[in-house]
Amino acid sequence: MIFLRHLRTVLDLGIYTEYTNYNIYNIVATYDLKRKPHLATIASQHKLEFEPELFPAVRYRIENLKVTVNIFHTGKCTILGARTVEIVSKVVDHIKDLIQDAEDRSELSFQGPF
């Protein structure tokens, strides 16, 4: 865990400390989609917040998990507010499904009579 890495750093500095009662309130994670999504399409199809003049990412709030995801045009995502690694994993699966659904819909909407 990251907590243990920080504890090791403090110990390496010669400061002995002991943590016995701690809580994790917020995990910030990143994820790379490995492709560049079309943010305007994703936002319009799923009614997500996207104002590129103010912030360069689609903001996706997952209310039941109490998590916010920022999806950038590079395909990088930041996951904010998770309390456990399991929630982060669920969010990543959810993001992948969301992006795939948006791509599938956009392919269907652009198919012509050919």
N, CA, C and O atoms as CSV, one atom per row, in Angstrom:
chain,resi,resn,atom,element,x,y,z
A,1,MET,N,N,0.835,-1.182,0.000
A,1,MET,CA,C,0.000,0.000,0.000
A,1,MET,C,C,0.881,1.248,0.000
A,1,MET,O,O,2.025,1.228,0.454
A,2,ILE,N,N,0.330,2.295,-0.507
A,2,ILE,CA,C,1.050,3.566,-0.570
A,2,ILE,C,C,1.375,4.055,0.841
A,2,ILE,O,O,2.434,4.635,1.080
A,3,PHE,N,N,0.473,3.820,1.744
A,3,PHE,CA,C,0.676,4.227,3.128
A,3,PHE,C,C,1.981,3.655,3.677
A,3,PHE,O,O,2.747,4.358,4.337
A,4,LEU,N,N,2.227,2.379,3.402
A,4,LEU,CA,C,3.434,1.736,3.911
A,4,LEU,C,C,4.687,2.313,3.260
A,4,LEU,O,O,5.731,2.406,3.906
A,5,ARG,N,N,4.595,2.702,1.994
A,5,ARG,CA,C,5.737,3.316,1.321
A,5,ARG,C,C,6.084,4.647,1.982
A,5,ARG,O,O,7.258,4.957,2.185
A,6,HIS,N,N,5.057,5.435,2.318
A,6,HIS,CA,C,5.308,6.709,3.005
A,6,HIS,C,C,5.866,6.484,4.407
A,6,HIS,O,O,6.746,7.221,4.853
A,7,LEU,N,N,5.366,5.487,5.088
A,7,LEU,CA,C,5.891,5.159,6.407
A,7,LEU,C,C,7.366,4.776,6.308
A,7,LEU,O,O,8.166,5.178,7.152
A,8,ARG,N,N,7.731,4.004,5.288
A,8,ARG,CA,C,9.122,3.612,5.083
A,8,ARG,C,C,9.996,4.840,4.836
A,8,ARG,O,O,11.114,4.912,5.346
A,9,THR,N,N,9.497,5.811,4.058
A,9,THR,CA,C,10.244,7.044,3.797
A,9,THR,C,C,10.505,7.803,5.083
A,9,THR,O,O,11.610,8.302,5.293
A,10,VAL,N,N,9.508,7.898,5.945
A,10,VAL,CA,C,9.666,8.591,7.225
A,10,VAL,C,C,10.688,7.856,8.090
A,10,VAL,O,O,11.528,8.484,8.734
A,11,LEU,N,N,10.616,6.539,8.104
A,11,LEU,CA,C,11.579,5.754,8.890
A,11,LEU,C,C,12.995,5.905,8.341
A,11,LEU,O,O,13.953,5.962,9.112
A,12,ASP,N,N,13.138,5.970,7.007
A,12,ASP,CA,C,14.458,6.162,6.395
A,12,ASP,C,C,15.068,7.507,6.773
A,12,ASP,O,O,16.290,7.656,6.774
A,13,LEU,N,N,14.236,8.474,7.091
A,13,LEU,CA,C,14.722,9.779,7.528
A,13,LEU,C,C,15.174,9.765,8.987
A,13,LEU,O,O,15.688,10.762,9.493
A,14,GLY,N,N,14.980,8.637,9.653
A,14,GLY,CA,C,15.414,8.513,11.040
A,14,GLY,C,C,14.349,8.925,12.046
A,14,GLY,O,O,14.640,9.097,13.230
A,15,ILE,N,N,13.150,9.079,11.589
A,15,ILE,CA,C,12.054,9.468,12.474
A,15,ILE,C,C,11.212,8.227,12.743
A,15,ILE,O,O,10.576,7.684,11.839
A,16,TYR,N,N,11.216,7.789,13.989
A,16,TYR,CA,C,10.405,6.633,14.325
A,16,TYR,C,C,8.991,7.103,14.644
A,16,TYR,O,O,8.785,8.004,15.457
A,17,THR,N,N,8.057,6.494,14.008
A,17,THR,CA,C,6.651,6.809,14.258
A,17,THR,C,C,5.843,5.525,14.130
A,17,THR,O,O,6.254,4.575,13.464
A,18,GLU,N,N,4.732,5.518,14.757
A,18,GLU,CA,C,3.895,4.331,14.719
A,18,GLU,C,C,2.469,4.750,14.391
A,18,GLU,O,O,1.894,5.614,15.052
A,19,TYR,N,N,1.912,4.129,13.367
A,19,TYR,CA,C,0.523,4.393,12.990
A,19,TYR,C,C,-0.294,3.171,13.364
A,19,TYR,O,O,-0.063,2.076,12.851
A,20,THR,N,N,-1.228,3.359,14.242
A,20,THR,CA,C,-2.033,2.223,14.665
A,20,THR,C,C,-3.497,2.365,14.276
A,20,THR,O,O,-4.202,1.368,14.114
A,21,ASN,N,N,-3.950,3.596,14.127
A,21,ASN,CA,C,-5.360,3.795,13.830
A,21,ASN,C,C,-5.463,4.834,12.715
A,21,ASN,O,O,-5.328,6.031,12.964
A,22,TYR,N,N,-5.702,4.378,11.495
A,22,TYR,CA,C,-5.807,5.302,10.382
A,22,TYR,C,C,-6.982,4.895,9.495
A,22,TYR,O,O,-7.392,3.734,9.480
A,23,ASN,N,N,-7.503,5.848,8.772
A,23,ASN,CA,C,-8.603,5.628,7.842
A,23,ASN,C,C,-8.240,6.198,6.485
A,23,ASN,O,O,-7.552,7.215,6.392
A,24,ILE,N,N,-8.699,5.546,5.442
A,24,ILE,CA,C,-8.535,6.069,4.091
A,24,ILE,C,C,-9.841,6.753,3.725
A,24,ILE,O,O,-10.904,6.133,3.741
A,25,TYR,N,N,-9.753,8.041,3.395
A,25,TYR,CA,C,-10.938,8.803,3.050
A,25,TYR,C,C,-11.045,9.088,1.562
A,25,TYR,O,O,-12.140,9.330,1.055
A,26,ASN,N,N,-9.932,9.063,0.863
A,26,ASN,CA,C,-9.964,9.453,-0.531
A,26,ASN,C,C,-8.789,8.813,-1.269
A,26,ASN,O,O,-7.636,8.948,-0.860
A,27,ILE,N,N,-9.098,8.122,-2.349
A,27,ILE,CA,C,-8.068,7.577,-3.221
A,27,ILE,C,C,-8.174,8.313,-4.546
A,27,ILE,O,O,-9.265,8.459,-5.098
A,28,VAL,N,N,-7.048,8.771,-5.049
A,28,VAL,CA,C,-6.990,9.379,-6.375
A,28,VAL,C,C,-6.218,8.410,-7.261
A,28,VAL,O,O,-5.089,8.031,-6.949
A,29,ALA,N,N,-6.838,8.012,-8.370
A,29,ALA,CA,C,-6.217,7.045,-9.268
A,29,ALA,C,C,-6.221,7.590,-10.690
A,29,ALA,O,O,-7.011,8.474,-11.023
A,30,THR,N,N,-5.342,7.065,-11.517
A,30,THR,CA,C,-5.338,7.411,-12.932
A,30,THR,C,C,-5.508,6.144,-13.750
A,30,THR,O,O,-5.161,5.046,-13.318
A,31,TYR,N,N,-6.049,6.328,-14.937
A,31,TYR,CA,C,-6.272,5.207,-15.842
A,31,TYR,C,C,-6.064,5.702,-17.268
A,31,TYR,O,O,-6.442,6.827,-17.597
A,32,ASP,N,N,-5.476,4.882,-18.100
A,32,ASP,CA,C,-5.242,5.233,-19.499
A,32,ASP,C,C,-6.099,4.329,-20.381
A,32,ASP,O,O,-5.973,3.105,-20.340
A,33,LEU,N,N,-6.970,4.944,-21.178
A,33,LEU,CA,C,-7.850,4.185,-22.065
A,33,LEU,C,C,-7.099,3.583,-23.254
A,33,LEU,O,O,-7.623,2.697,-23.930
A,34,LYS,N,N,-5.888,4.050,-23.512
A,34,LYS,CA,C,-5.060,3.601,-24.634
A,34,LYS,C,C,-5.643,3.999,-25.986
A,34,LYS,O,O,-5.278,3.428,-27.014
A,35,ARG,N,N,-6.538,4.967,-25.989
A,35,ARG,CA,C,-7.071,5.544,-27.225
A,35,ARG,C,C,-7.628,6.918,-26.899
A,35,ARG,O,O,-7.845,7.253,-25.735
A,36,LYS,N,N,-7.855,7.700,-27.927
A,36,LYS,CA,C,-8.336,9.059,-27.734
A,36,LYS,C,C,-9.841,9.114,-27.996
A,36,LYS,O,O,-10.272,9.035,-29.147
A,37,PRO,N,N,-10.628,9.247,-26.957
A,37,PRO,CA,C,-12.080,9.286,-27.143
A,37,PRO,C,C,-12.534,10.648,-27.661
A,37,PRO,O,O,-11.855,11.654,-27.455
A,38,HIS,N,N,-13.666,10.676,-28.325
A,38,HIS,CA,C,-14.257,11.928,-28.780
A,38,HIS,C,C,-15.158,12.430,-27.648
A,38,HIS,O,O,-16.268,11.934,-27.453
A,39,LEU,N,N,-14.666,13.404,-26.921
A,39,LEU,CA,C,-15.332,13.840,-25.682
A,39,LEU,C,C,-16.714,14.429,-25.917
A,39,LEU,O,O,-17.631,14.182,-25.134
A,40,ALA,N,N,-16.876,15.194,-26.973
A,40,ALA,CA,C,-18.187,15.813,-27.238
A,40,ALA,C,C,-19.247,14.738,-27.480
A,40,ALA,O,O,-20.383,14.873,-27.027
A,41,THR,N,N,-18.881,13.685,-28.183
A,41,THR,CA,C,-19.813,12.589,-28.439
A,41,THR,C,C,-20.180,11.872,-27.152
A,41,THR,O,O,-21.351,11.588,-26.899
A,42,ILE,N,N,-19.177,11.583,-26.346
A,42,ILE,CA,C,-19.424,10.892,-25.082
A,42,ILE,C,C,-20.331,11.732,-24.187
A,42,ILE,O,O,-21.283,11.223,-23.596
A,43,ALA,N,N,-20.026,13.011,-24.095
A,43,ALA,CA,C,-20.811,13.898,-23.229
A,43,ALA,C,C,-22.251,14.012,-23.706
A,43,ALA,O,O,-23.175,13.955,-22.895
A,44,SER,N,N,-22.453,14.171,-25.002
A,44,SER,CA,C,-23.823,14.345,-25.494
A,44,SER,C,C,-24.628,13.054,-25.401
A,44,SER,O,O,-25.813,13.093,-25.069
A,45,GLN,N,N,-24.011,11.922,-25.687
A,45,GLN,CA,C,-24.745,10.654,-25.652
A,45,GLN,C,C,-25.121,10.227,-24.242
A,45,GLN,O,O,-26.147,9.578,-24.035
A,46,HIS,N,N,-24.295,10.588,-23.282
A,46,HIS,CA,C,-24.548,10.142,-21.909
A,46,HIS,C,C,-24.932,11.279,-20.972
A,46,HIS,O,O,-25.001,11.100,-19.756
A,47,LYS,N,N,-25.181,12.461,-21.558
A,47,LYS,CA,C,-25.596,13.634,-20.781
A,47,LYS,C,C,-24.624,13.933,-19.639
A,47,LYS,O,O,-25.016,14.072,-18.480
A,48,LEU,N,N,-23.347,14.027,-20.007
A,48,LEU,CA,C,-22.298,14.311,-19.035
A,48,LEU,C,C,-21.863,15.760,-19.163
A,48,LEU,O,O,-22.109,16.407,-20.181
A,49,GLU,N,N,-21.218,16.260,-18.127
A,49,GLU,CA,C,-20.758,17.641,-18.086
A,49,GLU,C,C,-19.484,17.792,-18.915
A,49,GLU,O,O,-18.481,17.127,-18.656
A,50,PHE,N,N,-19.536,18.682,-19.926
A,50,PHE,CA,C,-18.358,18.945,-20.748
A,50,PHE,C,C,-18.409,20.391,-21.224
A,50,PHE,O,O,-19.226,20.753,-22.071
A,51,GLU,N,N,-17.535,21.198,-20.673
A,51,GLU,CA,C,-17.409,22.592,-21.068
A,51,GLU,C,C,-15.931,22.855,-21.352
A,51,GLU,O,O,-15.198,23.291,-20.464
A,52,PRO,N,N,-15.488,22.591,-22.587
A,52,PRO,CA,C,-14.057,22.668,-22.892
A,52,PRO,C,C,-13.455,24.058,-22.698
A,52,PRO,O,O,-12.241,24.188,-22.544
A,53,GLU,N,N,-14.288,25.094,-22.702
A,53,GLU,CA,C,-13.767,26.440,-22.458
A,53,GLU,C,C,-13.347,26.627,-21.002
A,53,GLU,O,O,-12.493,27.459,-20.696
A,54,LEU,N,N,-13.955,25.848,-20.106
A,54,LEU,CA,C,-13.676,25.970,-18.677
A,54,LEU,C,C,-12.746,24.877,-18.146
A,54,LEU,O,O,-11.884,25.131,-17.305
A,55,PHE,N,N,-12.937,23.668,-18.648
A,55,PHE,CA,C,-12.150,22.533,-18.165
A,55,PHE,C,C,-12.026,21.525,-19.301
A,55,PHE,O,O,-13.039,21.183,-19.911
A,56,PRO,N,N,-10.829,21.037,-19.608
A,56,PRO,CA,C,-10.620,20.224,-20.821
A,56,PRO,C,C,-10.972,18.745,-20.701
A,56,PRO,O,O,-10.385,17.918,-21.398
A,57,ALA,N,N,-11.895,18.405,-19.852
A,57,ALA,CA,C,-12.251,16.996,-19.687
A,57,ALA,C,C,-13.754,16.856,-19.488
A,57,ALA,O,O,-14.440,17.796,-19.087
A,58,VAL,N,N,-14.240,15.669,-19.775
A,58,VAL,CA,C,-15.620,15.323,-19.453
A,58,VAL,C,C,-15.643,14.935,-17.987
A,58,VAL,O,O,-14.856,14.097,-17.545
A,59,ARG,N,N,-16.544,15.545,-17.237
A,59,ARG,CA,C,-16.705,15.184,-15.826
A,59,ARG,C,C,-17.856,14.195,-15.716
A,59,ARG,O,O,-18.980,14.460,-16.141
A,60,TYR,N,N,-17.544,13.071,-15.144
A,60,TYR,CA,C,-18.521,12.011,-15.013
A,60,TYR,C,C,-18.664,11.670,-13.531
A,60,TYR,O,O,-17.744,11.138,-12.909
A,61,ARG,N,N,-19.814,11.982,-12.990
A,61,ARG,CA,C,-20.064,11.699,-11.577
A,61,ARG,C,C,-20.870,10.413,-11.459
A,61,ARG,O,O,-21.951,10.281,-12.032
A,62,ILE,N,N,-20.324,9.479,-10.712
A,62,ILE,CA,C,-21.014,8.218,-10.461
A,62,ILE,C,C,-21.551,8.304,-9.039
A,62,ILE,O,O,-20.837,8.044,-8.071
A,63,GLU,N,N,-22.806,8.668,-8.935
A,63,GLU,CA,C,-23.412,8.983,-7.641
A,63,GLU,C,C,-23.420,7.803,-6.681
A,63,GLU,O,O,-23.116,7.969,-5.500
A,64,ASN,N,N,-23.766,6.607,-7.168
A,64,ASN,CA,C,-23.882,5.472,-6.242
A,64,ASN,C,C,-22.535,5.059,-5.652
A,64,ASN,O,O,-22.491,4.476,-4.569
A,65,LEU,N,N,-21.436,5.354,-6.350
A,65,LEU,CA,C,-20.100,5.044,-5.830
A,65,LEU,C,C,-19.436,6.269,-5.189
A,65,LEU,O,O,-18.366,6.155,-4.592
A,66,LYS,N,N,-20.070,7.435,-5.314
A,66,LYS,CA,C,-19.548,8.699,-4.779
A,66,LYS,C,C,-18.153,8.994,-5.335
A,66,LYS,O,O,-17.223,9.326,-4.600
A,67,VAL,N,N,-18.041,8.861,-6.662
A,67,VAL,CA,C,-16.771,9.041,-7.347
A,67,VAL,C,C,-16.977,9.997,-8.516
A,67,VAL,O,O,-18.036,10.003,-9.144
A,68,THR,N,N,-15.959,10.804,-8.803
A,68,THR,CA,C,-15.951,11.646,-9.995
A,68,THR,C,C,-14.803,11.203,-10.879
A,68,THR,O,O,-13.693,10.959,-10.405
A,69,VAL,N,N,-15.083,11.100,-12.179
A,69,VAL,CA,C,-14.061,10.714,-13.145
A,69,VAL,C,C,-13.914,11.859,-14.145
A,69,VAL,O,O,-14.906,12.357,-14.677
A,70,ASN,N,N,-12.683,12.270,-14.394
A,70,ASN,CA,C,-12.385,13.239,-15.443
A,70,ASN,C,C,-11.764,12.469,-16.591
A,70,ASN,O,O,-10.732,11.819,-16.430
A,71,ILE,N,N,-12.407,12.546,-17.765
A,71,ILE,CA,C,-11.916,11.858,-18.948
A,71,ILE,C,C,-11.349,12.916,-19.891
A,71,ILE,O,O,-12.081,13.791,-20.353
A,72,PHE,N,N,-10.053,12.842,-20.180
A,72,PHE,CA,C,-9.376,13.834,-21.015
A,72,PHE,C,C,-9.272,13.348,-22.457
A,72,PHE,O,O,-9.392,12.151,-22.718
A,73,HIS,N,N,-9.050,14.273,-23.398
A,73,HIS,CA,C,-8.988,13.933,-24.818
A,73,HIS,C,C,-7.813,13.014,-25.153
A,73,HIS,O,O,-7.813,12.377,-26.206
A,74,THR,N,N,-6.836,12.939,-24.292
A,74,THR,CA,C,-5.686,12.055,-24.509
A,74,THR,C,C,-6.014,10.594,-24.191
A,74,THR,O,O,-5.244,9.692,-24.523
A,75,GLY,N,N,-7.159,10.369,-23.549
A,75,GLY,CA,C,-7.524,9.028,-23.114
A,75,GLY,C,C,-7.149,8.763,-21.670
A,75,GLY,O,O,-7.421,7.688,-21.137
A,76,LYS,N,N,-6.529,9.737,-21.042
A,76,LYS,CA,C,-6.175,9.602,-19.619
A,76,LYS,C,C,-7.397,9.973,-18.777
A,76,LYS,O,O,-8.156,10.880,-19.116
A,77,CYS,N,N,-7.560,9.256,-17.689
A,77,CYS,CA,C,-8.676,9.504,-16.781
A,77,CYS,C,C,-8.143,9.661,-15.365
A,77,CYS,O,O,-7.189,8.990,-14.972
A,78,THR,N,N,-8.764,10.549,-14.606
A,78,THR,CA,C,-8.477,10.630,-13.178
A,78,THR,C,C,-9.742,10.216,-12.441
A,78,THR,O,O,-10.847,10.646,-12.770
A,79,ILE,N,N,-9.555,9.387,-11.455
A,79,ILE,CA,C,-10.659,8.874,-10.648
A,79,ILE,C,C,-10.489,9.481,-9.263
A,79,ILE,O,O,-9.475,9.267,-8.599
A,80,LEU,N,N,-11.482,10.231,-8.843
A,80,LEU,CA,C,-11.386,10.992,-7.599
A,80,LEU,C,C,-12.474,10.570,-6.623
A,80,LEU,O,O,-13.633,10.410,-7.003
A,81,GLY,N,N,-12.094,10.392,-5.368
A,81,GLY,CA,C,-13.084,10.173,-4.320
A,81,GLY,C,C,-13.338,8.732,-3.936
A,81,GLY,O,O,-14.166,8.474,-3.062
A,82,ALA,N,N,-12.658,7.787,-4.555
A,82,ALA,CA,C,-12.866,6.382,-4.191
A,82,ALA,C,C,-12.329,6.138,-2.785
A,82,ALA,O,O,-11.356,6.760,-2.357
A,83,ARG,N,N,-12.973,5.233,-2.087
A,83,ARG,CA,C,-12.525,4.911,-0.727
A,83,ARG,C,C,-11.806,3.577,-0.646
A,83,ARG,O,O,-11.118,3.294,0.334
A,84,THR,N,N,-11.967,2.754,-1.682
A,84,THR,CA,C,-11.285,1.453,-1.691
A,84,THR,C,C,-10.756,1.160,-3.096
A,84,THR,O,O,-11.198,1.757,-4.078
A,85,VAL,N,N,-9.819,0.246,-3.169
A,85,VAL,CA,C,-9.271,-0.172,-4.458
A,85,VAL,C,C,-10.343,-0.909,-5.256
A,85,VAL,O,O,-10.353,-0.843,-6.485
A,86,GLU,N,N,-11.239,-1.606,-4.573
A,86,GLU,CA,C,-12.320,-2.312,-5.258
A,86,GLU,C,C,-13.233,-1.328,-5.986
A,86,GLU,O,O,-13.697,-1.614,-7.089
A,87,ILE,N,N,-13.492,-0.175,-5.379
A,87,ILE,CA,C,-14.306,0.844,-6.037
A,87,ILE,C,C,-13.583,1.376,-7.266
A,87,ILE,O,O,-14.208,1.589,-8.306
A,88,VAL,N,N,-12.285,1.592,-7.162
A,88,VAL,CA,C,-11.506,2.041,-8.321
A,88,VAL,C,C,-11.647,1.037,-9.457
A,88,VAL,O,O,-11.840,1.427,-10.609
A,89,SER,N,N,-11.554,-0.243,-9.145
A,89,SER,CA,C,-11.680,-1.290,-10.158
A,89,SER,C,C,-13.060,-1.263,-10.816
A,89,SER,O,O,-13.163,-1.397,-12.035
A,90,LYS,N,N,-14.117,-1.091,-10.027
A,90,LYS,CA,C,-15.474,-0.994,-10.572
A,90,LYS,C,C,-15.602,0.212,-11.489
A,90,LYS,O,O,-16.227,0.134,-12.547
A,91,VAL,N,N,-15.010,1.322,-11.082
A,91,VAL,CA,C,-15.085,2.549,-11.875
A,91,VAL,C,C,-14.375,2.363,-13.214
A,91,VAL,O,O,-14.887,2.793,-14.247
A,92,VAL,N,N,-13.212,1.735,-13.208
A,92,VAL,CA,C,-12.475,1.490,-14.454
A,92,VAL,C,C,-13.326,0.645,-15.403
A,92,VAL,O,O,-13.410,0.948,-16.593
A,93,ASP,N,N,-13.951,-0.400,-14.891
A,93,ASP,CA,C,-14.825,-1.228,-15.731
A,93,ASP,C,C,-15.982,-0.398,-16.283
A,93,ASP,O,O,-16.365,-0.544,-17.444
A,94,HIS,N,N,-16.530,0.465,-15.444
A,94,HIS,CA,C,-17.645,1.321,-15.847
A,94,HIS,C,C,-17.224,2.299,-16.943
A,94,HIS,O,O,-17.969,2.530,-17.895
A,95,ILE,N,N,-16.042,2.864,-16.807
A,95,ILE,CA,C,-15.526,3.807,-17.810
A,95,ILE,C,C,-15.326,3.092,-19.143
A,95,ILE,O,O,-15.707,3.613,-20.192
A,96,LYS,N,N,-14.732,1.903,-19.106
A,96,LYS,CA,C,-14.510,1.155,-20.342
A,96,LYS,C,C,-15.834,0.866,-21.047
A,96,LYS,O,O,-15.927,0.989,-22.268
A,97,ASP,N,N,-16.857,0.484,-20.281
A,97,ASP,CA,C,-18.174,0.229,-20.866
A,97,ASP,C,C,-18.771,1.508,-21.446
A,97,ASP,O,O,-19.361,1.485,-22.526
A,98,LEU,N,N,-18.620,2.609,-20.739
A,98,LEU,CA,C,-19.153,3.899,-21.192
A,98,LEU,C,C,-18.518,4.309,-22.513
A,98,LEU,O,O,-19.228,4.718,-23.432
A,99,ILE,N,N,-17.206,4.210,-22.627
A,99,ILE,CA,C,-16.493,4.597,-23.838
A,99,ILE,C,C,-16.869,3.665,-24.988
A,99,ILE,O,O,-17.097,4.123,-26.108
A,100,GLN,N,N,-16.936,2.376,-24.720
A,100,GLN,CA,C,-17.293,1.417,-25.767
A,100,GLN,C,C,-18.717,1.675,-26.255
A,100,GLN,O,O,-18.978,1.621,-27.457
A,101,ASP,N,N,-19.635,1.955,-25.336
A,101,ASP,CA,C,-21.014,2.244,-25.707
A,101,ASP,C,C,-21.084,3.493,-26.585
A,101,ASP,O,O,-21.810,3.513,-27.579
A,102,ALA,N,N,-20.340,4.525,-26.224
A,102,ALA,CA,C,-20.337,5.757,-27.019
A,102,ALA,C,C,-19.776,5.506,-28.409
A,102,ALA,O,O,-20.300,6.031,-29.392
A,103,GLU,N,N,-18.711,4.705,-28.504
A,103,GLU,CA,C,-18.131,4.391,-29.815
A,103,GLU,C,C,-19.103,3.569,-30.655
A,103,GLU,O,O,-19.232,3.803,-31.856
A,104,ASP,N,N,-19.789,2.606,-30.032
A,104,ASP,CA,C,-20.758,1.794,-30.763
A,104,ASP,C,C,-21.902,2.654,-31.280
A,104,ASP,O,O,-22.326,2.499,-32.425
A,105,ARG,N,N,-22.401,3.554,-30.452
A,105,ARG,CA,C,-23.499,4.433,-30.864
A,105,ARG,C,C,-23.086,5.354,-31.998
A,105,ARG,O,O,-23.849,5.566,-32.941
A,106,SER,N,N,-21.875,5.904,-31.911
A,106,SER,CA,C,-21.439,6.833,-32.948
A,106,SER,C,C,-21.221,6.114,-34.270
A,106,SER,O,O,-21.462,6.697,-35.327
A,107,GLU,N,N,-20.771,4.864,-34.240
A,107,GLU,CA,C,-20.624,4.085,-35.469
A,107,GLU,C,C,-21.985,3.848,-36.125
A,107,GLU,O,O,-22.118,3.925,-37.347
A,108,LEU,N,N,-22.993,3.560,-35.299
A,108,LEU,CA,C,-24.345,3.325,-35.831
A,108,LEU,C,C,-24.935,4.608,-36.409
A,108,LEU,O,O,-25.613,4.576,-37.437
A,109,SER,N,N,-24.677,5.737,-35.748
A,109,SER,CA,C,-25.288,6.985,-36.199
A,109,SER,C,C,-24.661,7.517,-37.465
A,109,SER,O,O,-25.286,8.324,-38.152
A,110,PHE,N,N,-23.449,7.100,-37.806
A,110,PHE,CA,C,-22.788,7.606,-39.001
A,110,PHE,C,C,-22.869,6.625,-40.180
A,110,PHE,O,O,-22.336,6.905,-41.254
A,111,GLN,N,N,-23.513,5.509,-39.991
A,111,GLN,CA,C,-23.630,4.565,-41.092
A,111,GLN,C,C,-24.608,5.126,-42.120
A,111,GLN,O,O,-25.708,5.564,-41.784
A,112,GLY,N,N,-24.187,5.101,-43.354
A,112,GLY,CA,C,-25.034,5.607,-44.430
A,112,GLY,C,C,-25.801,4.482,-45.112
A,112,GLY,O,O,-25.807,3.348,-44.633
A,113,PRO,N,N,-26.446,4.797,-46.227
A,113,PRO,CA,C,-27.252,3.802,-46.929
A,113,PRO,C,C,-26.420,2.850,-47.787
A,113,PRO,O,O,-26.999,2.080,-48.552
A,114,PHE,N,N,-25.120,2.867,-47.697
A,114,PHE,CA,C,-24.257,2.054,-48.562
A,114,PHE,C,C,-24.304,0.612,-48.170
A,114,PHE,O,O,-23.639,-0.218,-48.789
